Amino acid sequence: MANLKGRFAMSVIHFSAMPTADAEHLWQGGRDAYDNLPETLFSDGPGHPCRHCLRNIDAGEELLVFAYRPFPKLQPYAETGPIFMHKQRCARYSAEEIMPPVLETTRDFIVRGYGENDRIVYGTGAVTPIADIPVYAASLLDRAEVAYVHVRSARNNCYQCRIDK
């Protein structure tokens, strides 16, 4: 990936948090992707990234943990997994051209491309150091068969955010 540096500008890609409509559904008592109510926990500090504001939930703050499926419909590649979100409403991450703060908290993430059909584009997934995420994501989005990219935990495969052109 190092040979791709400089070829793609950071402004070519946009980081997107979970949609506010999804967050509002849960804040208003809605059920998660498995038809369960979210669980409420207290954060003990870093390690609880909110997928709506893309910041870590501070120690002592209440959080929701729930099953999330960042795909429009069920199909074999529609990964569903546990994620965190502030229990109290927070502003959706909006600095889309800048690396979200939550991605600066660990050394690497899985970066993987998906097609227009919301299925994995094989051969695109790679454990990627955080400094290389913008360059690698831009290189994937430059491919005709890749419609968007997910950033996922390299240790647990949990969804973090989406990247688009």
Secondary structure, 3 states (H helix, E strand, C coil): CHHHCCCCCHHHCEEECCCHHHHHHHHCCCCCCCCCCCEEEECCCCCCEECCCCCECCCCCEEEEEEECCCCCCCCCCCCEEEEEECCCCCCCCCCCCCCHHHHCCCEEEEEEECCCCCECCCCCEEEEHHHHHHHHHHHHCCCCCCEEEEEECCCCCEEEEEEC
